[in-house]
Amino acid sequence: MPILVHLDVILAKRKMKGKALAEAVGITEQNLSLLRNGKVKGVRFSTLEKICDILECQPGDIFEYVQDESVTTET
């Protein structure tokens, strides 16, 4: 998958449990788990804003784009 989610790393650095983040953001633990595992198709900006505010980070700290090696570009 070309988008990597580093939410677990940030939570560990902040010494925060996923349950506490889910409660603070106002989402279910199950939805947070799906996000942490990269199994969601999208994230609302309002949810992302709350996560970044609580964890004091930037969206780029949570998500990383890695180019798929199997995709070739023609120049």
C-alpha positions as a Python dict, from the first residue, in 0.01 Angstrom:
ca = {
    (1, 'M'): (0, 0, 0),
    (2, 'P'): (148, 336, -99),
    (3, 'I'): (8, 524, 205),
    (4, 'L'): (162, 426, 537),
    (5, 'V'): (-3, 519, 868),
    (6, 'H'): (231, 601, 1157),
    (7, 'L'): (-39, 663, 1417),
    (8, 'D'): (88, 383, 1644),
    (9, 'V'): (433, 541, 1652),
    (10, 'I'): (296, 881, 1748),
    (11, 'L'): (72, 730, 2016),
    (12, 'A'): (371, 546, 2163),
    (13, 'K'): (581, 864, 2165),
    (14, 'R'): (299, 1050, 2343),
    (15, 'K'): (245, 753, 2579),
    (16, 'M'): (-122, 758, 2490),
    (17, 'K'): (-358, 464, 2445),
    (18, 'G'): (-576, 430, 2138),
    (19, 'K'): (-885, 415, 2359),
    (20, 'A'): (-805, 757, 2506),
    (21, 'L'): (-746, 906, 2161),
    (22, 'A'): (-1071, 759, 2027),
    (23, 'E'): (-1265, 906, 2318),
    (24, 'A'): (-1100, 1247, 2282),
    (25, 'V'): (-1163, 1258, 1907),
    (26, 'G'): (-1517, 1126, 1934),
    (27, 'I'): (-1480, 813, 1721),
    (28, 'T'): (-1515, 447, 1808),
    (29, 'E'): (-1214, 239, 1901),
    (30, 'Q'): (-1298, 13, 1607),
    (31, 'N'): (-1279, 304, 1360),
    (32, 'L'): (-952, 419, 1513),
    (33, 'S'): (-818, 64, 1483),
    (34, 'L'): (-913, 55, 1114),
    (35, 'L'): (-732, 385, 1063),
    (36, 'R'): (-424, 265, 1252),
    (37, 'N'): (-408, -44, 1031),
    (38, 'G'): (-455, 150, 709),
    (39, 'K'): (-785, -21, 630),
    (40, 'V'): (-992, 290, 567),
    (41, 'K'): (-1060, 447, 230),
    (42, 'G'): (-1072, 800, 367),
    (43, 'V'): (-1057, 1024, 671),
    (44, 'R'): (-1269, 1331, 734),
    (45, 'F'): (-1066, 1649, 766),
    (46, 'S'): (-1250, 1728, 1089),
    (47, 'T'): (-1139, 1394, 1236),
    (48, 'L'): (-784, 1444, 1116),
    (49, 'E'): (-783, 1795, 1262),
    (50, 'K'): (-889, 1663, 1604),
    (51, 'I'): (-627, 1386, 1596),
    (52, 'C'): (-353, 1634, 1507),
    (53, 'D'): (-470, 1878, 1775),
    (54, 'I'): (-473, 1613, 2048),
    (55, 'L'): (-142, 1454, 1945),
    (56, 'E'): (19, 1792, 1867),
    (57, 'C'): (138, 1678, 1526),
    (58, 'Q'): (95, 1746, 1156),
    (59, 'P'): (-96, 1526, 909),
    (60, 'G'): (239, 1444, 747),
    (61, 'D'): (355, 1296, 1077),
    (62, 'I'): (68, 1047, 1061),
    (63, 'F'): (65, 961, 690),
    (64, 'E'): (351, 885, 453),
    (65, 'Y'): (328, 827, 79),
    (66, 'V'): (560, 558, -55),
    (67, 'Q'): (569, 516, -430),
    (68, 'D'): (463, 171, -543),
    (69, 'E'): (766, -3, -696),
    (70, 'S'): (548, -197, -940),
    (71, 'V'): (418, 121, -1102),
    (72, 'T'): (641, 252, -1377),
    (73, 'T'): (619, 601, -1516),
    (74, 'E'): (699, 684, -1874),
    (75, 'T'): (899, 997, -1946),
}
